[in-house]
Amino acid sequence: MEISVLIYVLLIIAFAKMMGEIVTRFNQPSIVGELLAGIVLGPFLLGEIIPQLQNMYSDTFIQGLADLGMLLLMLYVGMEFSPKQLMASSTVGVAIAAVGLVLPFLLGFAAGVYFGLEGVALIFVSIALSVTALPVTIRILKDMEVIHTSTAGKIISAALITDISLLFAMGIILGEGKISGPQPTESIFFLAMGYILFFAIAIIVGKFFIPHLDKILGWMRTGEAAFAIAIGIAILFAVIADFVHLPSFIGAFIAGMILRETGTRLRVWARVEDILAGITLGFMAPIFFVLIGFTVDFGAVFANSSIILLFITLLSIAIFGKLVGSYIPAKLSGLSTNESMAISSMMMGKGAMELVFANLALQQGIIGEDLFSILVLMAFISTVLAPILFKHYFNKAACKGEICKSSDINKAIEEPGSKL
């Protein structure tokens, strides 16, 4: 390994932690600081001043660390997130996901037609406005230590449904979502069967294999066996998810949830979570979020008045379309105004998913550099605004006693007549 790569990693971690500490002093989650660190350290600020940094932005080793960091973060959070909590919130989650998808899509489609977009590019931009980034959402909820609330359950349920639905659409638009060039569009039937197969495997493994995991760990004598098994299962599920054209991080998240069913009975699992927390939150996940900041190009967006107008329009739809589209079903489901606003605020956050989609579309010639820069900057702004608005409305709801804790969820599950 070249010494320059180690210097790059040191710079990324140092800037991420420094900016994270600064924003936490203003009562904001550290992820906001990590995103800002990416902009400061990125090619359009310090990269312009220090030419030696240019190689950092495309280094494959750093990109690999970032991708692995996202996967381990999803495993870690999955191990702390109860499947019962997800199922208890699924009804409200479906409603939030459905309206939160349709409204931004329709508004984006209308705006795209007005600005002269057409064909696949028009459909792509409309879908991109509807995205909710699951990894970013989960990281924010974890940073704020609200992952065990019923509000988090509704948000994650809706975000998971949203991402899977949009992946289904993107898989069709992008021809299996591969960068290696245009391919024949895979049929809807085989995409659907692949998704069903993945969740069927997860259910089977969770029901017939995971309950015996404690016996396997009792038999093993090698050091950190539980950690090795957790990582192995997460990678296996990530590979299976990728095989059926789901993102690998969804596989890791599902693996974490089914491991939780055994982990809660084992004292050794607390050590596994401690190790994962140190590796992900302290090292690898910040690299991923800093790399998001690297992609923000202000110059391309503000090149001329027509691009600026298009950017403002799409940003407004991405924020307010998602806010309104998620708020309405949340409010109609019986939630308070503050909790509904907290949920809808978090649903507008984008980031990882949209950047992946935009990069694929750019590689295949569906969109140009200017539209790509607009989508990247839109994702960054919405990701920064999401935790700020969420914290404001969540705290208001918590002060009024409108937020259910995880214990309340379990009680509601056990009592059929209970209402979450």
KEZA-300241 format. One record per atom (N, C-alpha, C): x, y, z negated; residue in one letter. Coordinates in steps of 0.001 Angstrom, whole numbers, padded with zeros to 6 digits, always signed. Layout:
XYZA ...
This chain:
+000845-001196+000000M +000000+000000+000000M +000889+001258+000000M +000565+002199+000881E +001340+003415+000962E +001081+004307-000257E +002128+005018-000662I +002007+005879-001838I +000996+006994-001601I +000822+007395-000340S -000124+008468-000026S -001549+008064-000390S -001886+006783-000214V -003236+006306-000545V -003485+006432-002041V -002478+006089-002847L -002611+006221-004295L -002793+007681-004696L -002092+008573-004002I -002236+010007-004281I -003649+010465-003929I -004174+009977-002801Y -005541+010332-002402Y -006548+009887-003461Y -006392+008643-003929V -007315+008123-004941V -007210+008947-006220V -005990+009297-006599L -005782+010120-007797L -006471+011473-007651L -006336+012099-006489L -006974+013390-006250L -008497+013280-006333L -009046+012239-005727I -010502+012060-005715I -011034+011890-007127I -010395+011004-007901I -010851+010760-009276I -010691+012013-010124I -009564+012712-009977A -009308+013910-010779A -010335+015001-010478A -010596+015246-009189F -011567+016273-008822F -012979+015867-009238F -013310+014578-009065A -014646+014105-009428A -014900+014288-010916A -013944+013912-011738K -014129+014014-013178K -014103+015471-013637K -013243+016275-013027M -013172+017686-013400M -014488+018397-013081M -014992+018213-011868M -016245+018854-011478M -017420+018263-012253M -017346+016958-012541G -018398+016321-013327G -018478+016901-014719G -017313+017137-015333E -017281+017738-016663E -017831+019165-016642E -017530+019896-015583I -017999+021279-015491I -019524+021333-015412I -020110+020516-014538V -021572+020592-014366V -022313+020053-015587V -021713+019084-016292T -022379+018578-017495T -022443+019655-018580T -021518+020623-018535R -021575+021737-019479R -022777+022645-019210R -023325+022516-018007F -024531+023268-017643F -025761+022357-017624F -025652+021224-018363N -026757+020282-018541N -027235+019664-017228N -026287+019397-016314Q -026598+018724-015076Q -025874+017380-015037Q -026439+016373-014336P -025780+015062-014270P -024459+015143-013523P -023534+014268-013871S -022184+014327-013305S -022155+014084-011810S -023166+013417-011268I -023181+013152-009832I -023172+014450-009030I -023791+015500-009550V -023788+016794-008864V -022355+017311-008756V -021580+017181-009827G -020186+017586-009797G -019358+016763-008834G -019652+015457-008754E -018908+014588-007841E -019182+014960-006382E -020424+015308-006069L -020756+015749-004718L -020056+017072-004391L -020054+017995-005363L -019372+019269-005161L -017862+019065-005031L -017326+018097-005762A -015900+017786-005648A -015563+017345-004235A -016467+016605-003613G -016247+016169-002241G -016175+017332-001271G -017004+018349-001504I -016982+019537-000639I -015683+020321-000837I -015302+020544-002107V -014088+021310-002407V -012850+020605-001855V -012786+019289-002055L -011628+018505-001628L -011718+018110-000157L -012857+018364+000461G -013141+017881+001803G -012425+018608+002924G -012674+018162+004166P -011928+018675+005329P -012234+020119+005681P -013330+020670+005145F -013732+022020+005538F -013366+023092+004513F -012727+022666+003383L -012222+023639+002412L -010731+023381+002175L -010381+022541+001192L -008969+022272+000939L -008297+021587+002118L -009069+020793+002867G -008511+020127+004040G -008026+021103+005094G -008643+022278+005174E -008202+023315+006108E -006917+023969+005631E -006765+024048+004322I -005594+024712+003750I -004397+023765+003681I -004673+022481+003354I -003602+021488+003182I -003766+020411+004264I -003063+020521+005386P -003214+019560+006496P -002916+018120+006100P -002075+017929+005086Q -001709+016568+004673Q -002905+015763+004149Q -003999+016458+003810L -005178+015761+003285L -006038+015145+004387L -005776+015498+005639Q -006650+015050+006721Q -006739+013534+006818Q -005654+012837+006542N -005678+011373+006619N -006554+010734+005551N -006821+011464+004471M -007623+010921+003375M -009065+010678+003792M -009597+011515+004676Y -011020+011469+004987Y -011426+010253+005819Y -010450+009641+006473S -010763+008474+007307S -010032+007218+006853S -009432+007264+005676D -008669+006116+005187D -009606+004937+004902D -009322+003803+005509T -010202+002630+005389T -010181+002025+003992T -009045+002117+003308F -008963+001562+001956F -009866+002330+001005F -009832+003659+001101I -010681+004481+000237I -012152+004238+000560I -012480+004111+001850Q -013854+003822+002231Q -014299+002475+001679Q -013389+001497+001692G -013712+000190+001132G -013960+000261-000366G -013140+001045-001084L -013364+001239-002516L -014724+001872-002773L -015095+002847-001947A -016380+003527-002118A -017543+002565-001905A -017463+001759-000861D -018539+000800-000584D -018660-000240-001694D -017513-000728-002174L -017533-001696-003270L -018044-001044-004551L -017712+000227-004747G -018201+000945-005921G -019712+001047-005928G -020308+001322-004761M -021760+001392-004678M -022381+000029-004986M -021766-001026-004482L -022289-002373-004725L -022240-002721-006208L -021110-002448-006867L -020977-002768-008287L -021889-001898-009144L -022094-000645-008725L -023017+000225-009459L -024427-000354-009430L -024853-000854-008282M -026187-001434-008161M -026299-002720-008983M -025234-003510-009023L -025225-004704-009874L -025367-004314-011337L -024602-003326-011760Y -024606-002886-013158Y -025985-002386-013582Y -026590-001541-012752V -027902-001012-013094V -028956-002106-013033V -028836-003009-012070G -029780-004125-011986G -029778-004978-013240G -028598-005121-013866M -028495-005907-015094M -029141-005201-016276M -029393-003896-016139E -030053-003159-017213E -031519-002875-016916E -031959-003266-015731F -033319-002931-015296F -034155-004202-015237F -035215-004249-016026S -036033-005440-016139S -036924-005641-014914S -036968-006859-014360P -037912-007145-013273P -039358-006880-013690P -039666-007119-014966K -041019-006836-015455K -041328-005348-015357K -040298-004522-015615Q -040478-003082-015512Q -040780-002684-014071Q -040110-003336-013130L -040353-003046-011716L -041745-003489-011293L -042155-004686-011722M -043475-005212-011344M -044591-004391-011983M -044367-003931-013208A -045388-003140-013888A -045636-001818-013184A -044640-001344-012448S -044761-000053-011762S -045039-000204-010270S -045206-001440-009791S -045271-001671-008356S -046507-001058-007704S -047656-001077-008388T -048880-000535-007790T -048755+000961-007512T -048312+001695-008543V -048096+003131-008363V -046963+003369-007370V -045938+002523-007422G -044806+002658-006512G -045204+002527-005057G -046087+001590-004761V -046557+001403-003383V -047276+002653-002894V -048139+003218-003726A -048888+004414-003345A -047957+005600-003111A -046994+005781-004026I -046037+006891-003887I -045201+006713-002623I -044744+005477-002391A -043928+005218-001207A -044708+005460+000075A -045966+005015+000107A -046763+005112+001331A -047003+006563+001743A -047542+007367+000826V -047844+008763+001165V -046546+009551+001326V -045543+009229+000507G -044261+009904+000607G -043523+009595+001889G -043891+008518+002557L -043339+008190+003871L -044104+008895+004992L -045416+008820+004925V -046253+009281+006033V -046197+010795+006210V -046331+011556+005107L -046411+013009+005228L -045139+013623+005816L -043940+013324+005275P -042732+013892+005897P -042540+013430+007331P -042924+012185+007624F -042775+011678+008994F -043627+012490+009965F -044893+012716+009620L -045788+013466+010508L -045326+014912+010672L -044930+015538+009567L -044440+016915+009645L -043147+016990+010458L -042263+016019+010249G -041015+015983+011006G -041247+015740+012484G -042212+014902+012792F -042544+014630+014194F -043045+015903+014871F -043936+016631+014187A -044468+017875+014745A -043358+018911+014941A -042472+019019+013944A -041368+019977+014051A -040414+019575+015174A -040156+018280+015312G -039266+017810+016365G -039801+018117+017746G -041091+017928+017934V -041713+018250+019220V -041582+019737+019511V -041789+020567+018482Y -041702+022020+018656Y -040297+022447+019080Y -039273+021792+018527F -037896+022161+018839F -037332+021406+020048F -038167+020641+020719G -037739+020009+021960G -037111+018640+021822G -037178+018032+020651L -036678+016664+020507L -037649+015699+021176L -037132+014603+021678E -038008+013641+022336E -037427+012244+022248E -038250+011267+022577G -037804+009879+022619G -037371+009328+021281G -036310+008516+021322V -035807+007848+020122V -035275+008860+019112V -034655+009948+019590A -034125+010971+018681A -035240+011591+017844A -036395+011821+018458L -037539+012395+017741L -038015+011453+016637L -038154+010181+016967I -038594+009193+015976I -037559+009058+014865I -036287+009054+015249F -035224+008886+014262F -035231+010020+013234F -035299+011258+013709V -035285+012412+012803V -036506+012389+011892V -037651+012025+012426S -038872+011953+011620S -038728+010931+010492S -038116+009799+010799I -037904+008771+009778I -036872+009231+008757I -035811+009892+009229A -034746+010348+008323A -035272+011305+007260A -036294+012074+007594L -036874+013005+006632L -037629+012291+005514L -037967+011025+005733S -038769+010272+004764S -037932+009434+003814S -036617+009433+003999V -035734+008556+003224V -035660+008979+001761V -035565+007990+000869T -035174+008201-000526T -033971+007300-000789T -032842+007874-001196A -031612+007098-001368A -031641+006340-002692A -031808+005037-002629L -031896+004218-003842L -030636+004282-004698L -029412+004134-004129P -028219+004197-004984P -028063+005530-005699P -028320+006623-004978V -028214+007946-005587V -029258+008120-006682V -030484+007669-006402T -031573+007768-007374T -031242+007012-008651T -030753+005801-008497I -030431+004970-009653I -029278+005582-010452I -028280+006127-009764R -027154+006740-010462R -027620+007929-011294R -028506+008746-010754I -029006+009907-011492I -029779+009464-012730I -030649+008485-012572L -031437+007983-013702L -030530+007389-014777L -029458+006739-014334K -028509+006163-015280K -027741+007254-016007K -027288+008269-015269D -026544+009374-015887D -027373+010074-016948D -028679+010202-016692M -029557+010903-017621M -030081+009997-018733M -029694+008718-018687E -030074+007740-019715E -031591+007607-019849E -032266+007570-018703V -033728+007407-018700V -034132+006170-017899V -033166+005286-017645I -033411+004138-016779I -034456+003185-017358I -034655+003211-018690H -035581+002272-019328H -036985+002851-019516H -037252+003999-018959T -038589+004585-019099T -039511+004097-018001T -040806+004221-018234S -041780+003838-017218S -041679+004736-015988S -041281+005985-016200T -041095+006905-015074T -040017+006386-014135T -038909+005915-014694A -037843+005348-013878A -038333+004116-013129A -039153+003305-013787G -039700+002121-013124G -040505+002484-011886G -041323+003513-011993K -042137+003953-010854K -041258+004503-009740K -040236+005270-010107I -039350+005866-009117I -038577+004784-008362I -037991+003850-009099I -037188+002803-008464I -038059+001893-007610I -039253+001571-008110S -040175+000750-007328S -040520+001436-006009S -040861+002734-006068A -041218+003477-004858A -040018+003630-003933A -038837+003899-004501A -037635+004080-003680A -037244+002781-002989A -037373+001658-003702L -037040+000354-003119L -037976+000034-001960L -039269+000256-002150I -040252+000015-001084I -039990+000934+000104I -039684+002203-000191T -039397+003176+000866T -038206+002752+001703T -037109+002391+001025D -035899+002030+001756D -036088+000780+002599D -036760-000228+002044I -036981-001461+002802I -037859-001186+004024I -038896-000367+003858S -039782-000032+004976S -039029+000715+006071S -038203+001690+005670L -037464+002467+006656L -036355+001651+007305L -035769+000740+006547L -034772-000151+007138L -035401-001019+008223L -036636-001419+007982F -037367-002205+008973F -037515-001393+010260F -037892-000128+010114A -038057+000748+011281A -036713+001044+011945A -035691+001323+011124M -034385+001619+011687M -033769+000407+012376M -034050-000772+011852G -033548-001991+012477G -034065-002138+013897G -035288-001697+014115I -035878-001747+015450I -035291-000646+016335I -035202+000574+015778I -034723+001715+016563I -033252+001568+016954I -032438+001135+016014L -030997+001077+016247L -030521-000258+016781L -031424-001164+017084G -031019-002456+017618G -030206-003249+016637G -030822-003626+015509E -030221-004388+014418E -029274-003552+013565E -029203-002259+013814G -028413-001379+012961G -026935-001625+012955G -026350-002071+014073K -024915-002316+014129K -024224-001204+014905K -023005-000901+014538I -022269+000192+015153I -021636-000242+016480I -021573-001538+016737S -020818-002047+017866S -021458-001763+019211S -022429-000874+019246G -023017-000496+020524G -024448-000941+020620G -025190-000399+021564P -026604-000747+021718P -026787-002230+021989P -027757-002810+021359Q -028101-004207+021539Q -029600-004297+021774Q -030077-005414+022319P -031523-005572+022512P -032245-005482+021176P -033367-004810+021170T -034135-004638+019942T -034613-005986+019415T -034278-006234+018162E -034714-007487+017534E -036202-007407+017275E -036881-008519+017459S -038341-008513+017321S -038753-008233+015886S -039920-007623+015760I -040476-007311+014443I -040664-008589+013629I -041036-009634+014290F -041297-010892+013584F -040040-011394+012877F -038912-011422+013575F -037701-011970+012972F -037138-011058+011893F -037304-009750+012048L -036895-008848+010982L -037717-009097+009718L -039027-009214+009887A -039917-009449+008746A -039592-010785+008082A -039362-011814+008889M -039039-013132+008336M -037716-013090+007564M -036765-012294+008056G -035494-012171+007351G -035660-011542+005978G -036479-010499+005897Y -036734-009857+004607Y -037433-010819+003645Y -038426-011513+004156I -039166-012476+003328I -038230-013581+002841I -037348-014036+003732L -036398-015089+003359L -035490-014645+002225L -035011-013413+002286F -034122-012915+001244F -034801-012936-000122F -036015-012394-000207F -036698-012333-001500F -037143-013725-001960F -037410-014626-001017A -037729-016006-001391A -036516-016673-002036A -035338-016454-001461I -034109-017000-002040I -033869-016421-003429I -034109-015117-003585A -033920-014477-004891A -034836-015106-005940A -036087-015356-005580I -037040-015949-006521I -036620-017361-006893I -036192-018135-005897I -035779-019525-006141I -034550-019575-007051I -033546-018742-006737V -032336-018714-007556V -032654-018250-008976V -033498-017228-009080G -033867-016717-010396G -034629-017711-011236G -035420-018572-010586K -036255-019515-011330K -035547-020820-011650K -034708-021318-010715F -034150-022663-010892F -032665-022690-011233F -031927-021624-010907F -030492-021646-011174F -030108-020790-012375F -030577-019564-012414I -030176-018623-013463I -030475-019138-014873I -031631-019811-015125P -031886-020306-016492P -030828-021267-017011P -030048-021898-016112H -029005-022844-016528H -027624-022200-016559H -027562-020902-016334L -026276-020230-016250L -025540-020232-017586L -026283-020153-018690D -025625-020154-019996D -024887-021468-020247D -025438-022594-019730K -024761-023890-019884K -023464-023923-019080K -023498-023351-017896I -022303-023304-017060I -021221-022464-017731I -021621-021343-018306L -020654-020475-018982L -020079-021160-020226L -020903-021960-020904G -020419-022680-022074G -019393-023733-021710G -019497-024271-020497W -018560-025289-020033W -017242-024685-019550W -017292-023486-019002M -016099-022854-018437M -015185-022324-019537M -013878-022436-019326R -012899-022012-020314R -011971-020908-019798R -012102-020547-018534T -011242-019506-017986T -011660-018130-018512T -010704-017205-018540G -010978-015874-019066G -011966-015087-018219G -012841-014356-018876E -013844-013501-018237E -014680-014271-017214E -015090-015502-017577A -015872-016337-016660A -017210-015689-016329A -017855-015081-017334A -019158-014460-017103A -019045-013314-016099A -017971-012521-016221F -017772-011411-015293F -017561-011931-013873F -016753-012985-013743A -016480-013560-012428A -017755-014100-011790A -018597-014766-012592I -019847-015311-012063I -020788-014183-011647I -020874-013138-012459A -021747-012006-012125A -021328-011360-010811A -020012-011128-010654I -019508-010536-009417I -019759-011474-008242I -019523-012765-008453G -019718-013740-007377G -021155-013792-006894G -022094-013801-007832I -023507-013848-007456I -023913-012558-006754I -023403-011424-007234A -023722-010139-006600A -023222-010105-005159A -021995-010566-004938I -021442-010581-003578I -022214-011547-002696I -022587-012701-003259L -023373-013671-002486L -024696-013059-002031L -025392-012404-002932F -026665-011775-002571F -026445-010611-001595F -025326-009904-001744A -025016-008817-000809A -024804-009365+000595A -024122-010513+000692V -023888-011141+001998V -025203-011619+002614V -026057-012229+001789I -027351-012694+002287I -028205-011516+002752I -028193-010438+001974A -028961-009250+002357A -028469-008688+003684A -027162-008600+003847D -026611-008095+005098D -026971-009009+006267D -027009-010308+006018F -027342-011280+007070F -028750-011066+007608F -029674-010660+006738V -031063-010421+007179V -031304-008944+007472V -030192-008157+007576H -030243-006741+007967H -030818-005835+006880H -030656-006240+005621L -030880-005354+004486L -029522-004823+004038L -029462-003642+003412P -028164-003154+002908P -027631-004073+001816P -026332-004223+001774S -025726-005107+000781S -026017-004650-000640S -026180-003314-000854F -026407-002843-002220F -027767-003280-002760F -028755-003500-001882I -030041-004028-002346I -029858-005454-002848I -029016-006223-002160G -028715-007576-002627G -028071-007574-003993G -027128-006652-004222A -026461-006567-005520A -027435-006151-006610A -028349-005237-006301F -029335-004779-007286F -030272-005912-007700F -030755-006665-006726I -031629-007809-007021I -030870-008859-007826I -029595-009089-007485A -028779-010052-008237A -028652-009621-009695A -028450-008337-009918G -028342-007842-011287G -029620-008067-012078G -030773-007862-011442M -032041-008042-012145M -032274-009501-012528M -031947-010439-011624I -032191-011843-011986I -031146-012334-012987I -029932-011764-012962L -028930-012120-013970L -029342-011637-015350L -030084-010562-015400R -030538-009996-016674R -031330-011013-017478R -032077-011867-016806E -032922-012828-017515E -032105-013790-018359E -030883-014112-017910T -029983-014928-018728T -029118-014053-019622T -028698-012911-019079G -027779-012045-019816G -028304-011561-021140G -029611-011339-021253T -030169-010844-022509T -030057-011869-023622T -029806-013140-023260R -029681-014186-024286R -028223-014475-024653R -027285-013831-023943L -025879-014138-024159L -025124-012919-024681L -024401-013106-025775R -023622-011999-026316R -022502-011595-025365R -021975-012564-024605V -020878-012278-023687V -021305-011308-022597V -022623-011208-022331W -023090-010333-021267W -022888-008857-021607W -022848-008537-022886A -022579-007154-023286A -021181-006741-022843A -020228-007664-022911R -018870-007374-022448R -018841-007216-020934R -019625-008033-020222V -019694-007914-018763V -020186-006524-018373V -021217-006061-019050E -021762-004740-018749E -020767-003641-019095E -020007-003820-020173D -018995-002829-020544D -017907-002732-019471D -017476-003892-018976I -016454-003905-017924I -016983-003240-016659I -018214-003594-016277L -018814-003006-015079L -018974-001498-015224L -019368-001057-016420A -019545+000384-016650A -018234+001126-016457A -017147+000579-017002G -015853+001234-016859G -015384+001292-015418G -015555+000181-014702I -015090+000117-013315I -015917+001018-012406I -017245+000982-012589T -018129+001710-011669T -018230+003196-012019T -018703+003504-013221L -018935+004901-013594L -017635+005670-013775L -016586+004966-014191G -015327+005649-014438G -014395+005719-013249G -014604+004853-012245F -013622+004787-011169F -014246+004720-009770F -014967+003648-009459M -015314+003391-008066M -016535+004167-007571M -017574+004289-008396A -018765+005024-007958A -018467+006495-007674A -017654+007194-008509P -017321+008585-008167P -016665+008728-006799P -015869+007737-006392I -015244+007795-005066I -016323+007819-003984I -017356+006997-004151F -018433+006944-003168F -019130+008299-003041F -019444+008935-004160F -020174+010194-004114F -019288+011353-003650F -018001+011297-003927V -017086+012307-003397V -017020+012189-001873V -017013+010963-001366L -016965+010756+000078L -018203+011315+000777L -019340+011334+000090I -020526+011981+000660I -020255+013465+000866I -019625+014088-000128G -019293+015506-000011G -018331+015795+001132G -017461+014819+001469F -016526+014995+002575F -017240+015269+003898F -018450+014736+004050T -019128+014783+005350T -019858+016100+005610T -019946+016971+004606V -020701+018218+004757V -019900+019213+005609V -020441+019606+006750D -019802+020549+007665D -020708+021773+007827D -020417+022818+007068F -021245+024019+007126F -021125+024725+008473F -019928+024672+009060G -019697+025361+010313G -020569+024868+011443G -020757+023549+011536A -021555+022986+012626A -023022+023366+012498A -023501+023493+011265V -024916+023810+011046V -025203+025276+011346V -024269+026148+010997F -024505+027578+011159F -023817+028136+012411F -023738+027297+013438A -023069+027702+014671A -023866+028738+015446A -025197+028598+015498N -026022+029575+016207N -027412+029622+015567N -028197+030600+015967S -029481+030856+015318S -030487+029722+015524S -030469+029073+016686S -031436+027998+016952S -031179+026795+016059S -029891+026473+015841I -029550+025344+014957I -029890+025699+013517I -029657+026954+013135I -030003+027387+011776I -031497+027251+011537I -032313+027673+012512L -033765+027579+012374L -034218+026134+012280L -033624+025277+013107L -033956+023847+013042L -033576+023269+011691L -032406+023653+011184F -031955+023174+009875F -032908+023601+008763F -033301+024867+008751I -034202+025373+007712I -035545+024643+007771I -036036+024404+008977T -037317+023717+009133T -037248+022289+008625T -036224+021552+009046L -036098+020153+008626L -035822+020049+007131L -035031+020969+006593L -034762+020955+005147L -036039+021210+004363L -036864+022144+004817S -038128+022442+004138S -039053+021239+004154S -039103+020540+005295I -039950+019343+005391I -039415+018239+004486I -038083+018063+004486A -037469+017011+003673A -037730+017229+002184A -037773+018499+001765I -037978+018805+000341I -039459+018857+000000I -040182+019766+000642F -041578+019984+000262F -042501+018864+000770F -042189+018311+001938G -042988+017193+002436G -042902+015990+001515G -041678+015723+001032K -041483+014604+000114K -042069+014906-001263K -041908+016149-001720L -042485+016538-003009L -043996+016369-003018L -044661+016936-002019V -046125+016870-001951V -046586+015442-001705V -045901+014761-000768G -046297+013395-000433G -046170+012418-001586G -045222+012647-002477S -045051+011767-003640S -045881+012232-004830S -046089+013544-004925Y -046846+014091-006061Y -048315+013668-006014Y -048929+013728-004846I -050370+013459-004726I -050737+012060-005239I -050105+010971-004749P -050477+009647-005269P -050122+009458-006737P -049009+010072-007186A -048638+009965-008600A -049698+010614-009478A -050152+011779-009081K -051173+012490-009846K -052507+011759-009803K -052890+011248-008630L -054162+010531-008494L -054165+009214-009264L -052973+008672-009551S -052896+007415-010303S -053106+007626-011800S -053256+008898-012205G -053532+009188-013605G -052355+009733-014386G -051228+009959-013733L -050063+010500-014422L -050240+011995-014658L -049522+012512-015639S -049602+013941-015946S -048939+014752-014839S -049190+016044-014846T -048595+016936-013846T -047072+016930-013935T -046546+016988-015155N -045096+017032-015328N -044425+015732-014884N -045008+014593-015258E -044410+013324-014850E -044532+013133-013345E -045637+013545-012759S -045812+013445-011305S -044782+014293-010574S -044525+015490-011104M -043512+016352-010498M -042108+015776-010681M -041863+015147-011830A -040558+014522-012062A -040321+013401-011059A -041343+012573-010846I -041229+011463-009896I -041025+011978-008476I -041839+012943-008065S -041736+013463-006699S -040404+014190-006479S -039869+014827-007520S -038566+015490-007400S -037472+014479-007094S -037506+013351-007789M -036485+012343-007569M -036644+011645-006216M -037861+011544-005732M -038098+010874-004464M -037561+011659-003275M -037315+012935-003439M -036826+013719-002295M -035316+013584-002126M -034619+013020-003115G -033180+012846-003016G -032803+011875-001913G -031805+012226-001123K -031404+011359-000017K -029971+010914-000254K -029052+011201+000657G -027667+010823+000420G -027256+009585+001172G -026997+008487+000448A -026364+007309+001041A -027125+006749+002236A -028412+006482+002063M -029185+005850+003125M -029231+006720+004369M -029490+008002+004193E -029599+008875+005359E -028256+009020+006063E -027164+009053+005312L -025850+009162+005928L -025521+007923+006743L -025888+006764+006227V -025676+005519+006978V -026476+005550+008272V -027756+005915+008174F -028613+005987+009353F -028071+006991+010369F -027703+008191+009878A -027236+009249+010775A -025950+008845+011481A -025051+008177+010765N -023799+007747+011376N -024041+006706+012464N -024945+005770+012201L -025289+004767+013208L -025882+005419+014450L -026784+006374+014234A -027428+007058+015360A -026414+007865+016161A -025453+008497+015476L -024415+009260+016159L -023532+008335+017002L -023166+007188+016437Q -022320+006230+017145Q -022994+005700+018403Q -024310+005539+018356Q -025037+004975+019495Q -025568+006056+020444Q -025242+007308+020175G -025625+008371+021082G -027072+008811+020985G -027753+008427+019906I -029159+008808+019738I -029267+010281+019367I -028347+010753+018525I -028317+012167+018148I -026929+012723+018434I -026823+014062+018511G -025548+014718+018752G -024892+015182+017472G -023710+015796+017611E -022948+016250+016448E -023706+017313+015647E -024418+018225+016339D -025123+019282+015624D -026260+018732+014776D -027034+017799+015344L -028134+017193+014585L -027601+016323+013458L -026471+015659+013696F -025840+014855+012652F -025445+015741+011468F -024834+016896+011746S -024422+017807+010681S -025619+018351+009915S -026711+018607+010631I -027934+019076+009973I -028446+018029+008987I -028482+016766+009411L -028988+015695+008550L -028084+015490+007338L -026775+015603+007537V -025832+015425+006429V -025990+016539+005396V -026049+017789+005855L -026197+018903+004924L -027557+018864+004236L -028594+018467+004965M -029923+018322+004378M -029908+017261+003270M -029211+016150+003528A -029107+015087+002526A -028383+015588+001291A -027316+016352+001500F -026544+016864+000358F -027379+017812-000497F -028060+018754+000129I -028849+019739-000626I -029978+019057-001395I -030668+018137-000753S -031772+017445-001432S -031253+016593-002583S -030059+016019-002427T -029470+015200-003490T -029067+016049-004683T -028610+017280-004440V -028249+018187-005539V -029498+018709-006244V -030548+019033-005474L -031771+019585-006065L -032542+018540-006867L -032523+017290-006418A -033342+016245-007046A -033118+016130-008550A -031877+015957-009038P -031702+015816-010494P -032030+017075-011277P -031816+018241-010651I -032106+019497-011348I -033602+019622-011614I -034417+019395-010579L -035871+019474-010736L -036393+018335-011612L -035831+017139-011413F -036281+015989-012201F -036066+016233-013694F -034892+016709-014050K -034596+016913-015469K -035541+017934-016082K -035845+018988-015348H -036751+020025-015854H -038128+019452-016169H -038718+018753-015203Y -040076+018242-015392Y -040117+017015-016305Y -039068+016201-016280F -039023+015040-017165F -038952+015487-018620F -038125+016483-018899N -038009+016990-020271N -039328+017593-020752N -040030+018292-019860K -041325+018848-020233K -042315+017732-020559K -042309+016671-019751A -043209+015541-019997A -042840+014821-021287A -041525+014680-021535A -041075+013995-022751A -041457+014789-024001A -041335+016100-023935C -041698+016943-025082C -043182+016839-025414C -043984+016576-024406K -045428+016453-024608K -045873+015010-024849K -044903+014086-024949G -045230+012687-025217G -045887+011978-024066G -045571+012367-022835E -046226+011787-021659E -045414+010658-021024E -044208+010377-021541I -043323+009370-020966I -043352+008112-021808I -043547+006958-021147C -043555+005668-021841C -042157+005087-021887C -041776+004526-023028K -040502+003841-023154K -040649+002413-022649K -039510+001713-022537S -039537+000338-022035S -040343-000569-022943S -040327-000294-024250S -041117-001112-025174S -042600-000982-024884S -043010+000215-024473D -044410+000425-024118D -044779-000363-022874D -043827-000461-021949I -044075-001215-020721I -044289-002685-021043I -043404-003250-021860N -043538-004665-022209N -044859-004932-022921N -045274-004000-023773K -046547-004167-024482K -047699-004136-023491K -047612-003227-022509A -048676-003114-021514A -048757-004365-020650A -047586-004957-020376I -047571-006182-019572I -048257-007319-020311I -047999-007384-021608E -048561-008453-022404E -050057-008270-022655E -050533-007010-022608E -051939-006741-022833E -052608-006345-021508E -053371-007252-020897P -053927-007018-019570P -054716-005727-019464P -055359-005284-020514G -056178-004094-020428G -055441-002802-020602G -054129-002903-020861S -053360-001701-021124S -053109-000924-019845S -052942+000372-019996K -052686+001252-018855K -051352+001955-019060K -050474+001865-018063L -049163+002505-018151L -049274+003971-017772L 
